[in-house]
Amino acid sequence: MHRFAAALVAVGAWAGLLIQLAATYSQTGTVLGSLWIVLRFFTIITNLLVAVTMTRAALGRRVSVVGLAGLTLAILFVGIIYVVLLHGLVDLSGLALVADILLHYVVPVLMGIYWLTFAPKIGLSWRDPLLWCAYPVAYLFYVAVRGSLDGVYPYPFVDVGALGYGRMLLNALMLLLAYLAGGVGLVGLGRALALRRGARRPLGQQSPSG
């Protein structure tokens, strides 16, 4: 059952990515130009990671406990930040609207349900949220470098051209603190669920290995 659930998440992510690419291609007319545009966004990169990882899980490949939890945090962050800060900034329709729903709503919800229901949680550490923060930090560096080259920034809260580096860095720090707090909460939830499931397991039954 867990492989079917993983496949469902993977299909949602791949569908959203392909539909978004098609919507962008309809505006640019070139595949490379479309890829250059969509790969600017945290949403796209994170959904791509979800698609690849959950495809591996659906095929029965081993996925790291810590890596899967970190990916769950990242895609949940995509959904939350979109709803709180970005929803309604751009008027969408057609394929772009379908991709928007899949990438910002459907995949985060499906991934969250998958992690809660099927993902192993034994082995999560309170140090893991610091490790997970390396991903958004790397992304922010990537965005800053790309923006310095072409003057285009994917989100208004990291737009150096409009805000300046000082305000952009302050926004980035607040987002990173929220990300860290979310990671701590995820670890706490995972450890509590692992203990609860362990307590319900009959004596002598071994815990699953990651």
Secondary structure, DSSP 8 states (H G I E B T S, - for coil): -HHHHHHHHHHHHHHHHHHHHHHHHHHH--HHHHHHHHTT-HHHHHHHHHHHHHHHHHTT----HHHHHHHHHHHHHHHHHIIIIITTSS---HHHHHHHHIIIIIHHHHHHHHHHHT---TT--TTHHHHHTHHHHHHHHHHHHHHHHHS--SSGGG-HHHHHHHHHHHHHHHHHHHHHHHHHHHHHHHHHHHHHHHHHS-TT------
